[in-house]
Amino acid sequence: MSEHQLILLLKDSDKEVLKMLYTENRNPFINFARKFQISEEDILDVYQDAIIVLQEKAIKGELENLTCSIRTFLFGIGKYMLFEKARKHKKKLPLFPEKKEDYNYLEICNDFFEIEEELNELQVLLKNAFSTLGKKCKEVLTLFYYRGYTIDEISETLNYENKNVAKSQKSRCIKQLKEKIKK
């Protein structure tokens, strides 16, 4: 069955397709999520919530132009739910995986991150400039602007000496980003 057919069946609330997707992806998701040092119970809760979100998005028609696999999208939903759960429990999670093969499920398609309308010229410039930043800058800016972390939380998460170091790093990264956009 093609991805498109699966999405259409999910949109129609087909319980067999949902069950099949749940079963096929459960163990791979659990293995993936263990890298985040979250309890098995929390991992299962997140997985079930991610499945529900996936179906809700399908029913609303938000998956019809999906540019990645359903599994990748599901794992992306789950990954960010894991981050939120860890954040609420004040646990530190790696922002980027340690092993190259762990990126397979982290390559979340644009549908998940971008608003539904076309990107304007400035957004395209920003996206391209961001992709050329170093790892530290990407981490700091992602935590601050996308994850909503405070400077204190960033300092703690990235093990900076104090919040002034995190503040300076963020400032330098913003400056780099602005310079790259002006080019």
C-alpha positions in Angstrom: 0.0 0.0 0.0 1.4 3.4 -0.9 1.9 6.3 1.6 -0.8 8.3 -0.2 -3.3 5.4 0.2 -2.4 5.1 3.9 -3.0 8.8 4.4 -6.4 8.6 2.7 -7.4 5.7 4.8 -6.2 7.5 8.0 -8.2 10.5 6.9 -11.3 8.2 6.7 -10.5 7.0 10.3 -9.7 3.4 9.1 -9.1 1.5 12.4 -7.2 -1.3 10.7 -4.7 1.1 9.1 -4.2 2.9 12.3 -3.6 -0.4 14.1 -1.1 -1.5 11.5 0.8 1.8 11.7 0.8 1.6 15.5 2.1 -1.9 15.5 4.7 -1.4 12.7 6.2 1.7 14.3 5.9 0.9 18.0 9.1 -1.0 18.6 11.3 1.2 16.3 9.9 4.3 18.1 10.6 2.8 21.5 14.2 1.9 20.5 14.6 5.4 19.0 13.2 7.1 22.2 15.4 5.2 24.6 18.3 7.3 23.4 16.6 10.2 25.2 16.8 8.5 28.6 13.1 8.7 29.3 11.2 6.1 31.2 9.5 3.3 29.3 6.1 4.4 30.6 6.7 8.0 29.3 7.9 6.7 26.0 4.7 4.7 25.5 2.6 7.6 26.6 4.4 9.9 24.0 4.1 7.2 21.3 0.3 6.9 21.8 -0.1 10.7 21.9 2.0 11.0 18.7 -0.3 8.4 17.0 -3.3 10.4 18.0 -1.8 13.6 16.6 -0.9 11.8 13.4 -4.5 10.6 12.9 -5.9 14.1 13.8 -3.7 15.7 11.2 -4.8 13.1 8.6 -8.5 13.7 9.4 -8.0 17.5 9.0 -6.3 16.9 5.7 -2.9 18.2 6.8 -1.0 15.2 5.6 -2.2 15.2 2.0 0.9 17.0 0.7 3.3 15.3 3.1 6.9 15.4 1.7 8.4 12.7 3.9 7.3 9.2 5.0 4.5 8.8 7.6 7.1 7.1 9.9 9.4 10.1 9.7 6.6 12.4 10.4 5.4 10.3 13.3 8.8 10.1 14.8 9.2 13.9 14.4 6.0 14.4 16.4 7.2 12.0 19.0 10.6 13.5 19.3 9.3 17.0 20.1 6.8 15.5 22.6 9.8 13.8 24.3 11.5 17.1 24.4 8.5 18.7 26.0 8.1 15.9 28.6 11.8 16.1 29.5 11.6 19.8 29.8 8.7 19.6 32.2 10.7 17.2 34.3 13.8 19.4 34.0 15.7 16.6 32.3 18.4 17.4 29.7 18.1 15.7 26.3 20.6 15.9 23.5 19.5 18.4 20.9 21.3 16.5 18.2 21.9 12.8 18.0 25.4 11.4 18.7 25.5 8.8 16.0 25.0 9.6 12.3 22.4 6.8 11.8 20.1 8.4 14.4 19.4 11.2 12.0 17.2 8.9 9.9 14.2 9.6 12.0 15.1 13.2 12.8 14.9 14.4 9.2 11.5 15.8 9.8 9.8 17.1 6.7 9.1 20.7 6.2 5.3 20.2 6.7 5.9 19.8 10.4 7.8 23.0 10.9 6.6 25.5 8.4 3.4 27.3 8.1 1.2 26.2 5.3 1.7 29.2 3.1 4.7 29.7 0.9 7.8 31.0 2.5 8.4 34.7 1.7 11.8 35.9 0.4 13.1 36.8 3.9 12.0 33.4 5.4 13.9 31.6 2.6 17.0 33.7 3.2 16.7 33.0 7.0 16.3 29.3 6.5 19.3 29.1 4.1 21.5 31.2 6.4 20.5 29.2 9.4 21.5 26.0 7.7 25.1 27.3 7.3 25.6 28.2 11.0 27.8 26.0 13.2 26.4 23.4 15.5 26.6 25.6 18.7 24.8 28.5 17.0 22.1 26.1 15.7 21.6 24.7 19.2 21.4 28.0 21.0 19.0 29.6 18.4 16.9 26.5 18.2 16.5 26.3 22.0 15.7 30.0 22.3 13.5 30.7 19.3 11.9 27.3 18.5 11.9 25.5 21.8 11.2 28.7 23.9 14.0 28.2 26.4 15.1 31.1 28.6 18.7 32.1 28.7 19.0 30.4 32.1 17.6 27.2 30.7 20.0 27.3 27.7 22.9 27.9 30.0 22.0 24.9 32.0 21.1 22.7 29.0 24.3 23.4 27.1 26.5 23.5 30.3 27.6 27.1 29.9 29.6 28.6 32.8 26.8 31.1 33.5 23.9 32.8 31.8 26.1 35.7 30.5 28.0 33.2 28.4 24.8 31.9 26.9 23.6 35.4 26.3 26.8 36.3 24.5 26.7 33.2 22.4 23.2 33.9 21.4 24.1 37.5 20.5 27.1 36.3 18.4 24.9 33.8 16.6 22.3 36.4 15.8 25.0 38.7 14.4 26.4 35.8 12.2 22.9 35.1 11.0 22.2 38.8 10.1 25.6 39.0 8.3 24.7 35.9 6.2 21.3 37.2 5.3 22.8 40.6 4.1 25.2 38.8 1.7 
